[in-house]
Structure formats: structure tokens, C-alpha cells
Amino acid sequence: MRLTERQARIRLAAAVAAAGSQVAFARTLNLKIGDRAQNLVSRSLLGRNRISPPILAALGLRRDEAGEIHTVEPARLEVLMVKATGDAGVRAATALVSNILGRNQ
């Protein structure tokens, strides 16, 4: 799902409130920039900086190549096995798989 910067900032504000403070939330980021982590959180909340990738990741979000923010979708693994013999069987199996995948032929 696509989010605006404002919607991401609202999520950041909620995460900061849940953590208790900007400092407490910044500690959850495990950034190697020390005291600057809290400054990064503060500037992101105020809209002075774009929300950085580590903060987005902590919120379950990511920025794509175009700069748009999206929720991180969990990886999906789907397995379907079909055994078919003969031309009619292969056509039936192909139709079944196409319908399952939503690619009606």
C-alpha cells in the first residue's frame, strides 16, 4: 500500500509515542551514529528531512526507486503441483492453473 510522507510521519509519531520518547524510539533503530539517531528522528517528525530508510524499516515501510513510500509486503510462497497426461489433461491442467492465478484464457 502506498503512503504519503505525511501518513508515514503519523505512523512515526505513533511509534515514538508507543516507545515513550524520541530517544527511546531512536535506540530501537540500532544506528551507529550515536546521538544523531534522536536528531534524525526529530527532524523526520518535523518534516525537515525525508524519513530515512532505517526509520522506515522500523515502521515496516520502504521507499521505492521513485521515492514513494510503501508498506513492506511479506514474502509469499505458493506451490501448486499438477500431474497431467495427454493433450486433454495438459489443457485441463493449464486451464486450472490459469483460473487459480486469475489469468483466464
Buried (B, 14 or more C-beta within 10 A) or exposed (E): EEBEBEEBBEBBBEBBEEBEEBBEBBEBBEBEEEEEBBBBBBBBBEEEBBBBEBBBEBBEBBBEEEEEBBBEEEEEEEEEEEEBEEEEEEEEBEEEEEEEEEEEE
